[in-house]
Amino acid sequence: MKNILVTGSAGFIGFHICKELLENYNYNIIGIDNYNDYYDVKLKHDRLKILDEYDQFIPIFGDITNQFILDKIFSEYKIDSVVHLAAYAGVRHSFIDPFSYLNNNVLGTTRIFETCKNNNVEHVVFASSSSVYGDNVDFPFSTNQRTDTPISIYAASKKSTELIAYSYAYNFKLHLTGLRFFTVYGPWGRPDMALFLFTKAILEDKPIKVFNYGQMKRDFTYIDDIVNGTIKVLFSKTIKDIPFDVYNIGRGEAVELDYFIHCIEKNLNKKADIILEPTPKGDIPKTFSDISDMVKDFNYKPKTSVEKGIKNFIEWYKEYYNIC
């Protein structure tokens, strides 16, 4: 039986990918996570409890910046493929603690690539971000566009991983595929994301901050579509001379934040108290993905509308926090 390593396995996307692989594929899943306290650690441990119910899940507490731990994993298990998701997330926080982003996202990712190279791993799928498009004003964002103007430390760290990945693919023929995720949301999501923050505040009769004076647009992508696309990419083969690719993975539409909030209000049957504020540094006013390459190469078909996705999230939120 083959072994797949998932880094950041207790994170939002990592948890869902592990769960899908465990439920529907015959693989051992080795999940590594350091359970840092960037947000509520209880949420991470509750995700882990669900994964622990599967016999083929092997949890490891550790940090990807620790080479000793990586070497131990790769020597104990014959790792065939890797889904590398472990990273410090969040645009605004990257200005507060830049060295954690560089250490984890750049150094940690380089350690993953180097260890995979030394152990003849078949394929590494790694998480990039729509943030790499920076102040680009050509929409929709296409992977053919230049991405050398990141406007946050987080975005710069993600762009750096793409450049390092290309170097490993070019020099060592390591099969590497980067996925630029676009505003992922859904059940078990991160508490620092808009949907989670807005839902919590509205239920608690607290105001919500809406940036760029409400003129934000986002390519909101439901977690199930992200998981489906990522796994399609994971099991793909390559015959390219330089086995490197990068893809946008989004829904392929820009939704106004006002409408997003309206859908939350509708599902909560409660109006939001909105405070309009300017755009924080590092934030992009609009994201909109060109997913034509994902559609062409992997028959990727995002299925979940923003209306359905928000409904699913709020149902989960109420159940998880015991809200009637």
N, C-alpha and C positions, 0 to 999 in steps of 0.2 A: 504493500500500500504506500502511495506517495505521501510526502510530507510538505505542507505549505506553511511557511512562516508568515504571520500577520503581525506587523509592528503597530503599536497603538491599539491593541485589541480591545481595550476597555473604553476606548473613545467612541464617539457617536458613530462615525462611519465604520470604524474597525469592528465594533460590536455587531453591526448589521451584516457586514460581509462575512464575519466568522459564522454567524448564525445561519446564513443562507448556505454557506459551504458545508456546514455540519448537517443541515437538514436534507440537502438535495444532492450532495456529491460524496463519493466514497474516498475521502482523504483524511489523514490525520492533520489537525490544525494546531500548530504551535503558536500561541499568542503571547507576545511580550508587551508589557506596559509598566511604566514606573509610577503610575497612580499619583502624579503630581497634583498639587492643590490649586491649580489655576482656576478651577471651579469645583463645586461641591463633590468631594471624593465619594460620598455615599452613592451618588448616581453611578459612578464608575463601578463601585463594588456591587451594586444591584444588577448592573449589566453582567458582571462576572458571574454572579449566582446563576443567571439563566444559562450562560455558556457552560458552566460547570456541570450542568445536567447531562451533557453529551459525553459519552465514553471516549470519543475520539478527539476531545479538546484537551490540550496540555497547556495550562497557564504557567507563565514564568514572570516573576516579579524582577524587573531589571531595567536598566537604562541603556539605550542604543549607543550612547557615547562611551560605554565601558567595553573595551575590546575583549577583556577577559571573559565577560558574559557571552558576547557574541561567539567567540571561539568555542566556548563550552557547548552552546546550543548547536553549532554546526558540526562539532565533533561527535556529539551524542545522537543527533538525528541527521539523516541524509536529507538535507533540505533541497527539494526539487525546484520550487518556485517561491517567490516572495511578493507579498503585497505590503508595500512600505507606506504606512500612514502616520507613524509617530512623528509629531512635530509640535512646536509651540504655535498656537493659532491666535488670531485676533490682530487686526490692523492697529488699533489704537494703543493696545498694551505694548506693542513692539517698540514704541517710542519711550516707554517707561523702563523697560528691561531689555534693551537691545542685545546684550551679551547672551542672554538665555536663548534668544532666537538664532543667533549665529552659532552658538555651541550645539544646540539640539538640531536645528534644521539644516545647517551646512556641515558641521563636523560630524554629527550623528549620521547624516545621510551618506557622507563620504565613507564612513566606517562600514555602513551596510553594503555599499557598492564594492568596496575593497574586499570584504569578507566573501561576498557572492562571487567575485572574480576568482578568488583563491580556492573556492569550493565548487566550481563548475556548475553554478546554478543555471537552470534552463531559461528563466524569464523573471525579471523584476518589474512590477508595475508600481510606480511611485506617484504620490500625490503632489501635484502642483496646485495652482490657484488662478482664478480669473483676475486676481490682483496684479498679476504680472503685466497686464495691459496698461497699467498706470494711467497717464493722462491722455491716452489715445482717444480720439474723437470720431474715428471711423467705425460705424456700426453696420452690421453686427461684428463683434470681435472675431477675427479669423486668425488661425495659426500661421497664415502667410504674412501677417503684419509684424512689424518690428516691436520688440518688447524690451527695449533698453532704456525705458524711462519710468522705472518703478517709483512710486511716490510714498512708500512706507518701508520701514525696515523689514517687516514681514514679507512684503512683495519682493524686495531685493533678495531675501534669503531663499525664497521659492525659485526665483529666476536663476540664482546661483546653482541650485540643485539641478536644474535643467542643463546648464552649461557643463557641470561636472559629469552628468550622465552621458552627454554626447561624447565627452573625452574618453570615458570608459568604453563606450560602444565602439568608437573609432579605433582605439588602440588595442583593445582586448577582445573585441567581438562579443562583449556581454550584451545580451538582449535586454534592452531597457525601454520602457514605454511610460511617458509622463502623461498624467491626466489633469487638465486644468478644471477643477471643480467650480461650479457656479452656484453660490448661495444655497447650500444644501439645508433642508429642513425636514422635520417629521418627528414621529414619536421617539423618545429617548434622546432628543436633541440637546445641544449645548445651551446652558442657561444664559450665556452671554450673547446669544443671537436674538434678533429682533422679535421673532415669533414668540419665543419663550418669555422675553422681557415684557412684551406688550400684554400677553395673556395674563401673566402674574400681576402686573400693575393694574390692569382693568378689573380683575377679580378682587383686588385689595383696595379698590377705589382710590388709586394713586394715579397721578398724571403720567403720561408717556412723552418722552422727548422724540420729536420727529425732526430729523436733520434736513439741511438744505431747504428749509421752510416748506417741507412737504413735496419737493420736486424730485425726490429720489425715484429711480426705477431699477428694478433688480430682475435678473433671470433666475427666479426661484425654482429650484429643482428638488423634487421629492426624493427622499432617501431610497425608496424601492427602485426608482429609475437609475439612480447612481450605482446601486449595488448590481443591478442587472447589467449595466454597461461595463462596469469594472470587471466583472467575472467573464464577460464575453472577451474582453481584451486579454485577461489573464491567460486564457486557454488558447490564444492565438499563436500562430507560428510566424517565423520570419525567414525570408530568403534574401533579404537585402544585404548588400556589401557592408553597409554601416547599419547595424540592427538597432536603430534608435528612431522613435517617433514620439510626437506629442499631439494630444487631441484635446479639444474642448469637450466637456461633458456637462451639458445643461439641458434645459427644456427647449431652448431655442425661441424664447419670447421675452420681451421686457414688460414687466408688470409694474404699474404705478403703485407706489407705497400707499397712497390714499386708498386704493382699491383693496390692497392687502389688509389694511387696517379695517376696512369695511367688512371684509369676510370674517375677521376675528370677532368684531362686534356682533355680527349676525349669529355666529355660532354660540357666543356667550349670552346673547340677548341682552347686551349691555353696552352703553355708549362709552367711548374713551374720552378722557380729559386730555386734550392734546396741547402740548407746548411746542411751538415752532422755534427751531434753533438753526444757526448756520452750520455749514458742513465742517466736521472736524478735520484736522489735518490727516492726510493719508487716505481719506475716504474717496471713493470714486462715485460721482453722481449717478452714473448709469452703467449697468452691465447688460449685455445682450450677446448670446453665443451663436456663432455659426457652427452648427453640429453636422454639417453635410458630410464631412470626412468620417465621422463616427457612424452615420447612417450608411454610407457607401461601403465602408470596410467591415463593419460588424453588424449591419442590419439593426442598429440601435434605434429603438422606438420609445421615447418617453411617453408614458401613458397617463400619468396622474395630473389632473388639473389642479390649479392652485386652490380652487374651492374645495375639492375633495381632500387635498393634502392638509389644508388647515383644519377641516372637520376631523380628520383622523388624529391630528396632533392634539386637538382640544379634548377629544374623547380620552386619549391616553393620559393627558395632563390631569384631568379630573379624577380618573381612576387611580393614578399613581399617588396623587396628593390627597386622596379621599375627600374630594369636593363634590357635594350633591348638586 
